[in-house]
Structures are given as structure tokens and as C-alpha cells.
Amino acid sequence: MGTTLFYFLVYPGFLFMAVIGGLLSWFDRKITAGVQFRKGPPVLQPFYDFFKLLLVKETIIPARGAKGLFLAAPVFAVFGATMAGVFILLPLLNISTGFHGDLIVIFYLLTIPSLTYVIGALSSGNPLAAIGASREMKLILSYELTFLLVLVGIIIKAGQSIDLYQIIQTQQNSTPFIGSISGVLLFLVAIFCLQAKLALVPFDMPEAETEISDGIFIEYSGTPYAMIKLSKYILFFVLPAFVVALLMNGTRLEGIGILWAVLKLVAVVLLLTLIRNTNPRIKIKQAIRFFFVWMNLLAIIAIVLAIFGL
């Protein structure tokens, strides 16, 4: 029982993910500042932002909102992100437990934060939040199918296994999946799915500060907004780590393998950041078309190639 709690709350659980996610968020902001010829924030700025919201800023609850749902949504967002992260990081860090990294369970857990954002926005009673929630739901319906097709491709390449431990072991015993044609296509599709899951440009329509004033989060402040920030930090670590596990040989935490694991994670985050800084925001109908047509087509081609061992 004590070991299980340690895994969920400390390492590789909540505390570990929050710290690494905050550092990766700083890295993202620093690279963004460099692209825009700015100095950028200090390394601890994400933590300053979080604790300022948590301990200093006032929590204002909308008068016309559903108070219970409004306050509970950010908590469940953190819970879903943490649970998904633990089930991803246990196999990735080669920590043996009773759970064997079921991809279907992880897929469902990763949808919880996005759905809770929608519930929180709709319970606020704000029309701009409702617009953001509508955009978020349309985005979820478009990219989740694509992400599921990516997982299908991975399962085929791993010999019909949905066990994340087994998927990582298969790659370490031969070659990383990204070293094949189908693996490259799956990686490309997965990156765009991550971009949408993290609501980064060009898929930040649900927030769209210049259009709907932060959209789904417009009514959040104080501690609830700190929880939303925290869930974003955790996902910013967990989702790139998931791609590393699925396609990039996982990690070997010994000797030079530690540095190599860090470099792979940073490379995925860097790619997300560069896409964010070199593309404009697109319309929601363009995003739906992009995933339903082009990304699904690429994913299906990758699945066919994986069936033929390419």
C-alpha cells in the first residue's frame, strides 16, 4: 500500500510529473521567447505562476454558474492527467507493478482533462466559455479518432500487444518503431494529435485569447485556475513521454541511457514548440478537416504499411 501511494503521489507520480512538467513549460516559453527575440522568463517562473494563483489570487465564482461542477472540474483534470501519467511512466521507467500499461486504459484517461475543461466551461454560465467549450468538443471528436488510429498502428507493430511494457521491450529487442516508414508516419500524426491535445497553436481555438478572451478558462481564477495550470504542466510532460514510449524505444535509465532519454523527451517538446511558433491559428472547421481527412489518411496508410512489416 505504501509503495503504491509513493508511485502515485511522489515518483513517478504527481510530484515528479508536476516538477518536470513545470520545467518543460519553462523550456517551451524560453524557446518561444528566443524565436521572438525576447529574453524569456526565469527557470522557476511556471512555479511562481502556480503558487501565486494557489496562495495569493482570489477565487471568484460566477454568480450564474453551477458552483459544484465549476470547482470540481479542475480537480478531476489534475486527477486524470496524473493517473494517465503514472500508467505511462511506470513502464517507461521500467518500474514493475501489477499494472502492465494497457493502452486502452491510458487512452481513456488522457481524454479526462479535455472533457473536464468542457464541463467546467459550460458550468460557468459565460457565453464566451460556452463558445470555447463547443470548439473543444469539436476538436476532441476530430483528433481522438486519429490518436486511436495511431495506437492501432503501434499495436500492430508490437505484434497485437496492448501492453506498454511489451511495446517498449519489443523496440529495445530490435529497433525503434520510428525507424520504419510506418513508424515515421505514425510519429508525424501523433505529434499533431499532441499539439491539439495540449491546445497549442495552430489548435488553440478553444482558448484563443485574441478572439474569445481565453475561452473555456475565462471565468477561472485563484486556486481552480492553479489546478488547470497544473494539469497542463503534467500533460506537457506525460504526452511527449508517451510518444517516446510508443515510438522511440522507451528509456534505459543507466549510464548514457539517462542522457539519451532526456534528449528524446526534449526533442519532442522542442518540435511541439517550433510548430507552435511557426504556424497561425486555424479555424475550427479547418482543424476538423485536417484530422478527419489528412491525418486519418496518413494513419490508415501507416497501419497498412505496418501490416506488411514496413
Secondary structure, 3 states (H helix, E strand, C coil): CHHHHHHHHCCCCHHHHHHHHHHHHHHHHHHHHHHCCCCCCCCCHHHHHHHHHHHCCCCCCCCCCCHHHHHHHHHHHHHHHHHHHHHHHHHHCCCCCCCCCEHHHHHHHHHHHHHHHHHHHHCCCCHHHHHHHHHHHHHHHHHHHHHHHHHHHHHHHCCCCCEHHHHHHHHHHCCCHHHCHHHHHHHHHHHHHHHHHCCCCCCCCCCCHHHHCCHHHCCCCHHHHHHHHHHHHHHHHHHHHHHHHHHCCCCCCCCHHHHHHHHHHHHHHHHHHHHHHCCCCCCHHHHHHHHHHHHHHHHHHHHHHHHCCC
